[in-house]
Structure formats: C-alpha cells, structure tokens
Amino acid sequence: MRVNTSNIQKLRLEETEIEEVGSFVYLGSVVPVNGGTEGDAASRIKKANGIFVQLYPVWRNHNIIKRVKIRIFNTNVKSVLLYACETWKTASQITRRLQAFVNKCLRRIMNIK
C-alpha cells in the first residue's frame, strides 16, 4: 500500500509481484490508502464496545460502587478506545463520535435512561 502518493508502478520482490491493498491493520490500527483516521476510529469504537459488553456483569452488579465501575471503565474500555489516538488527525466529527460512545457507556453504567 502506498499512502498519499501518485506513483503507480508495480512493486516486485524478486519474481513476485506485491499485491496492493486499500487498507491494512498494523498493531491493531487501521491504515488506509488516503491516510485518514475515520476507519481507525470506527475500529477502535467497535473494539471498545466489545470490551464494554464483556463487562456487563460488572455494570449490573449492585455490590460494586459506581466509583469503582468508573475506574474499571477508564482502565479497560477507554484504554482500548484511545489506543494510538495520538497519531490521529483531530477532526470534530471523530471527537464527537468518541464522546458519544463514552457518554452512552457512562449512561449505561450509571443506569441513566
């Protein structure tokens, strides 16, 4: 894959032609041809949602205080959500999507309808 380049020559390694792809996953981050971050942010939201769903027993447990649930959320869900976000270009759309996800999770944890 070539990012932000106009070079269209085929890549070859010895006798084998290298296949070009539109995007690929590297260390859990989606790297698209255009260098954008929307796909990576969407992927991170899906992964964080998976972790959030796995922790449903914790969110439903009435013996765990809300402060501890928030700490679990910050350490387990938010860390997955924001992994490698320092490499993203900041866009208001991505920021809104991330904040909407966090708010949805916190409402569910706090049982706010």
N, C-alpha and C positions, 0 to 999 in steps of 0.2 A: 504494500500500500504506500502510496506517495501522498503526503499531506501538503496541500496548498502549492502544487507545482504544475507547470504546464508541460513537462517532459512526458512524452507518450511512448518512448522507446521501450521495447520489451526487455525485461530483465532475464538474464540467463546465468545459471550456475553450472559450469562445465557444459554438459549437453542437455541439461534440464531447464525448461522454461519455467520461471517463477510465476505462479498464479497471482493475479491482483484481486484484492477483495475490497469491498466498500467500507467495512469496519472490522475491527477485531478486539478481543478482550485481552488486556495486558495487566497483570497483577490486580484483577478484579475491576479494572476501569475500562470503559468502552472508548476506543479510539476511532473516530470516524474519519473519512477522507477529507471532509471540509474543516476538520479541526474544531468543530463545535462541541459544546458541553451538554446540550439538551438530552442526548441519548444516555450519557453517563449519569446525569442527574436522575432521569427516569429509572435507570437500572438501580441506582442507589436507593431510591424510594421503594422499589419493589423488594429489594433485599432487606431493608429495614422493616418493611411491613411484614415480611416473613418471620423475622425475629420477634416482632411485636405480637404476632399471632401465636407463636410458640410460648410466649409468656402469659397467655390468657389466664392460666391457673393462678398466677401471681396477682394479676389485676383483679381477679374475682375474690381472692382470699380476703376475708374481713378481719383476720387476725394480724395482717400486716398493715402498719400505719402508712398514711399517704406520703409522708416524708421519705420513707424507705422505698416506696414504689417509685417515686420521682427519681431517687438516686439510681435505682435499677434501670429505669428508663434512660437516664442520661448516660450511664456507663455501657449499656448493652445495645440499645436501639439507636441513640444519637451517634454513637461512635461508628456504627455501621453506615448510618445515613451520611455522615460528613467525612468519611474516609477519603482522602486525597482531594477534598474540595478546594484546597488552596491552589490547585492547578486550574480550576475552572475560571473562565472569564465571568465576571459578575454581571448578571443581567437581572432586571427587575422581575421578569417572568419566572426565572429559576428560583429566585429568592421567595417569591410568592408561593410557588409550588411546595418548596421545602417548609415554609412557615405553615401552610395549610395542612400539610401532613403532620407536623409536630402538634399543631392545635387540635387536630382530630384525635390524635393519640392521647393527649393530655385530657381532653374531654371524656374519653372513654375510661381512662384511669380514675378520674375524679367522679365518674358517674354523673356527668352533667349532660342533660339532654336538650 
